[in-house]
Amino acid sequence: MSEVTTNPTVSDHASNGLHKKKVLINAFDMSTVGHLSPGQWKNPKDRSATKRKLEYWIDLAKLLDRGGINALFLADTYGGYDTYEGNLDNCIRRAAQWPMTDPTIAISAMAAVTKNLAFAITASTSFEPPFLLAKRFSTLGHLTGGRFGWNIVTSWKKAAFKAIGLDTPIEHDERYAQADEYLRVLYKLWEGSWSDSAIVENKEKDEYIDPDKIRTIKHAGKYFNLESRHIVDPSPQRTPLLFQAGTSSAGSEFAATHAEAIFVSSHSPAILRPKIDKIRQLAKEKGRDPRSIKFFATFTPILGRTDEEARQKHEELLKYASTIGGLVLVSGWTGIDLSKYDPDHELSEKDITEDHRVRSLLDAFTTTSPDIPKWTPRVIAEKASIGGLGPVAVGSPQTVADELEKWVAEADVDGFNVGYVTTPGSFEDVVDLLVPELRKRGIYPEESDIEGLTARERVYGKGQQGLRDDHVGSGYKYDVYDENKA
């Protein structure tokens, strides 16, 4: 068994009454002008158009570290959204996740000015050899002192594939088969290449590293071939904390095998709960503790000191929202060109015109609830222009905290990727208004609880720097890995 047990469930708290489940909060951002609330760059309170300056990231990291935020979770994408009207013009014009800079570059600078904040970076398994990613992420693992995670994605945009010289995206389920092999190559490099005692620092023998304690990885698979020792010594966690996004059938199978944390999105906890239950059950069937997988739901709060102040802030934000920008994003995510439909046309899966899209988001988009009885371009334009298609909570710290607790109880999530409408203002409100309320309720860790921990320890508890024993990657650890059986 793993040396550290996972956090108790909500039902555990109800039965023993001893303590409450701690909520994990990531700040959700992207290296682009318009993330999930396009158009706010016009708002004089918004600094999202300054993300191409290092000062933005340094200031944001200091703010999040002060608030005890679990991690800065950075989304990324490898091409523009060209489904709406069949071209990129409105994606570019509305700054709908355009331009997009590389999210990894600023991490070292942010790590240098923070003590406890972790960083989770999105990177695709579709576009580069595993060895290159392994080297880069081992480096970031060292430079952050283990405060590092990877959000694993597979890529689906035609524009992204064309940018690297491929005409057609990989088919959806095959993307995950490729990603599975990609991860197993990485485990061999991160977990199985170096012995813990490889660095000997023997000055008398002029021997810094014992080469006999670094295994050459020889992998010959369907998608990847590699013969090399890992060129970077093990970072504090060896393998970064593994996030994954996507709850399609293939995505769920992949997540149940590899993910330690899963990013999910839905407008309703009732719709999300069965998907979470399914992944936990799949993980259990694979021999994993189903509670060891932590689910983070997208969530956009609009906070005020009172409900009325928050409502006024919301009304002000609506003045700057780009409804076209929202339609551009949703058209890209779903493969439905929303420019072709009457504003009140009720949409369904029959309207999909392109494959290779984000199946989990499409499913959420075509599933109704009491709050959203039907999806039309008019409803989508309203919902997607602030907070994407995820839930938006408007109110005082008490009101928003109540909503978070509702999602924890009803959807069985463990935390939230909290998005912004304006930055840094939305994040300042989370740090100064919401976090104190959550701590008051005993559901958010105090600073003394997180001091000096790695990204994985922040999730599982002090002492669990490496992969848990029930994780598939543990089978590749140096002392147990046998390449002849792999």
Stockholm file with secondary structure:
# STOCKHOLM 1.0

chainA/1-486         MSEVTTNPTVSDHASNGLHKKKVLINAFDMSTVGHLSPGQWKNPKDRSATKRKLEYWIDLAKLLDRGGINALFLADTYGGYDTYEGNLDNCIRRAAQWPMTDPTIAISAMAAVTKNLAFAITASTSFEPPFLLAKRFSTLGHLTGGRFGWNIVTSWKKAAFKAIGLDTPIEHDERYAQADEYLRVLYKLWEGSWSDSAIVENKEKDEYIDPDKIRTIKHAGKYFNLESRHIVDPSPQRTPLLFQAGTSSAGSEFAATHAEAIFVSSHSPAILRPKIDKIRQLAKEKGRDPRSIKFFATFTPILGRTDEEARQKHEELLKYASTIGGLVLVSGWTGIDLSKYDPDHELSEKDITEDHRVRSLLDAFTTTSPDIPKWTPRVIAEKASIGGLGPVAVGSPQTVADELEKWVAEADVDGFNVGYVTTPGSFEDVVDLLVPELRKRGIYPEESDIEGLTARERVYGKGQQGLRDDHVGSGYKYDVYDENKA
#=GR chainA/1-486 SS CCSSCCCCCHHHHHHHCSCCCCCEEEEEEESBSBSSSTTGGGSTTCCGGGTTSHHHHHHHHHHHHHTTCSEEEEECCSSCCCCGGGSSHHHHHTTBSCSBCCTTTTHHHHHHTCSSCEEEEEEESSSSCHHHHHHHHHHHHHHTTTCEEEEEECCCCHHHHHHTTCSSCCCHHHHHHHHHHHHHHHHHHHHHSBCTTCEEEETTTTEEECGGGBCCEEEECSSCEEEECCSSCCCTTSSCEEEEECCSHHHHHHHHHHCSEEEECCSCHHHHHHHHHHHHHHHHHTTCCGGGSEEEEEEEEEECSSHHHHHHHHHHHHTTCCHHHHHHHHHHHHTCCGGGSCTTCCCCGGGCCCSSSCHHHHHHHTCCCSSCSCCCHHHHHHHHTTTTTSCEEEECHHHHHHHHHHHHHHHCCCEEEECCSSTTHHHHHIIIIIHHHHHHTTCSCCHHHHTTCCHHHHHHCTTCCSCCTTSGGGGGSTTTCCGGGC
#=GC SS_cons         CCSSCCCCCHHHHHHHCSCCCCCEEEEEEESBSBSSSTTGGGSTTCCGGGTTSHHHHHHHHHHHHHTTCSEEEEECCSSCCCCGGGSSHHHHHTTBSCSBCCTTTTHHHHHHTCSSCEEEEEEESSSSCHHHHHHHHHHHHHHTTTCEEEEEECCCCHHHHHHTTCSSCCCHHHHHHHHHHHHHHHHHHHHHSBCTTCEEEETTTTEEECGGGBCCEEEECSSCEEEECCSSCCCTTSSCEEEEECCSHHHHHHHHHHCSEEEECCSCHHHHHHHHHHHHHHHHHTTCCGGGSEEEEEEEEEECSSHHHHHHHHHHHHTTCCHHHHHHHHHHHHTCCGGGSCTTCCCCGGGCCCSSSCHHHHHHHTCCCSSCSCCCHHHHHHHHTTTTTSCEEEECHHHHHHHHHHHHHHHCCCEEEECCSSTTHHHHHIIIIIHHHHHHTTCSCCHHHHTTCCHHHHHHCTTCCSCCTTSGGGGGSTTTCCGGGC
//
